[in-house]
């Protein structure tokens, strides 16, 4: 976000994640999309470019579909169509089903290459750096994120997403296989696919290339959320 100097970037922590306190509300993705719209209302922003990464890619699709009049362009990075997708391997799914990677630096270092792929498979310095930066969600926040995505899919309505869409994918992504990006690209009418020679966290490991791609897609000025 710091590299997107030509844009006003709006980001918010979901309930129970980052600096946001947990709430009693249990939301599905449409509920989180409504929350995003309420955030924009609260700060007086009507229309935005929307970008979602990984889990957030599902939320970004939901927002673009439910609030089409507020979403000018859409960016989906390391994303899929949700429940109906090319799944990761069983070991990757087991590692992803627990928040332990956020809570234990030793565990994160052990499984980083397996779940994130790309440079994380071989670069121990990189793994060490991000192990120190991981911030755990609350248990309720983490479970709500899992629940929100369980059974959710955009397969049946992604073809109705009319916004110009950039789909970004890592060529060695164990969590979201490349085939999922191609599926999104085939479903969303006005979309294009760009790939990067790394894994799930290519936005971090290929930062310069990703920023150049985003700036080219979004134009010289705008607001991104």
N, C-alpha and C positions, 0 to 999 in steps of 0.2 A: 504493500500500500504506500510505503514511503517513496517508492520509485515512481509512482503515478503522479508526477508533479504537475501535470497539466489538467488534473481533475480534482474535484472535490469528492473525497471518498467517504462514504457513510458505512459504518459497520456497527453491529450491535451484538452483544452476547445473549444467547438464548437463556431462558430461566434455568438456573442451576449450573450454568457454565460461565467460566471466566469471572467477571465481577458482578454478574447478575445473581441475585438470590433465588433459591428454589421457590416455586409457588405450589399451591394446592391444585392448580389447573393441570389437567392431563390433555395434551393436544395431539391431534393428528397433523399431517402436513398442511391441510387447508387451514387449520387453526394457527399454525406457525406463519403461514402466508398472511393471514389476517393480522397477526401481531406485527409483521413487517410493515404492512400498510398503516397500522396505527402509529408505528414509530415515525414513518414519513409524515403522517398528519401532525404529529406532535412537534416536529421541527419545521413544518411548513414547506415541505417539498412535494410537488405533485407528480412529476415524471422523472424516471431514472433509467440508467443502464443498469442491468442486474447481472451479477456474476455469482455463481455458486460453485463450490469446490467439494468434490467427493459427496458426502451426505448432503451438503448444501446445494449440490446440483439438483437433487430432487426438489428441494424447497424452491430453488430458482425457477424450475419448470412449473411448479404449482403456482407461484406468484405470477409468472408470465401468462399462464392460462386463466387464472381467476381475476387478475387485475391487468388485463391486456392494455387498457387505456392508460395505464401508469408506467408501463414497461416499454421503453423505446427500442432497446437492443438487449440481446441475451448472450451471456458467455457461460458455457458449461465446461468445467475443467475436471478431469478424472471422474466423470459422472456416467450414470447409466439410466435405464428406464425403470429401475427399482426392482420389485420382487420378481418380475419376469425379465430375466437377464442371463447372460453367460456367467455362471457363478464362479467364484474363486475356488481354489482347492480346499479340501477339508481341513488341512492344517492351518491355512490362512483364516478360514472361517472360525475355527476354534480360538485362535489368537485374538481375532477381532471381537469375539463375543464377550470378552472381559475387559474392564477398564484397568487391568493390572499394569499394562504398559505405561499408563500415566502415573501410577503409584510407585512403581519400582524401576529405578534407573537401570539396575542390573538386568531385570527382565526385558526392558526395552532394548538394551544393547544386544541381548541374546537373540531376539526375534526381529529386529529392525530390518535386516536384509531379507528375511522371509516374507514379511508383509509389505514392505515398501519397495523392494526391488531396486533396480538401477544402481546408482552410486552407493546406496546403502548396503549393497552386498559386499563391497570390497573396501570402502573407505571408512576405516575405524575412527579417524579424526572427525569426520562428518557425523557419524553416529554419536560420538562422545559429545559433540557440540549441541546436538538437538536433544540428547538425553537430559541435559541441564536446563533446557528451555521448556520442557513439557509441563503443562499446567493441568492438573486433574480436574475433571468435572465433579460435581456432587453425584452421589449414587442415584438420587432421584432424577437429576438432570440427564444422566447417562441412560437410565432406563426409559425415560420419556422419549429420548432420541431414538432408541431402538424400537419402542412401541410405535412412534410416529411413522416409521418407514416399513414396519411389518405389514405385508400384504399390499403395500402401495405400489402402483405401477402407472406409468404414463403411456404405456404401449397403445392403449385404446384411444387416446386423444392427442398424442404428441403431434399428429399430422395437422392439428388445428392451431398449433403455435405459429403465428404469422410473423413474428418479429425476426429481423435479420439476426442469425445466431452463429456464433463462433464456438466450435467444439474443439477442445484441446485435450490431448491424450498422451500418456507416456507409453513408449513402445515396450517397456518391461515393467508393467504394472500388475502385480499379483492380485491386487484387490479388485480392480476394474479392468478386466482384460480388454485388449484393443478392439476386439469384436463388438463390444458394447458401444464404443464411440462410433463405429461404422453403422450400427443399428440406429442410433440417434440421428446420424447424418442422413440415413435413408428415410427416416420418419418425418423429420422437421423439414418442411419444404424449402425454406430460404436459409439453408445452413451450409457451412463449409467446415472441413476437418483439417486441423493442423496437428502434427505429431512431433514429439520431442524424444531424443535418444536417452531417456532415463526412465524412472519408475513412477510410483504414485505421487511423489512429492517433487515433481519436475518444476513446479512453480518456484521452489526454493533453490533447487540445484541447477536450473537453467534460467535463472532470474532475468538476465539481460535479454535473452532471446524471447522470453515470455512477455516482458514489458514492451518490447518492440512490436510484437504481434498484437498485443492488446491496444497499444496506442494507434497502430495502423488501422485496426478494426473499428475502434470507437471514434476516431477522428481527433482533432486538435483540442477540442474543449468539450466539457460535459460534466455530468454528475453521475458517479457510480455508487451503487449500494450493494 
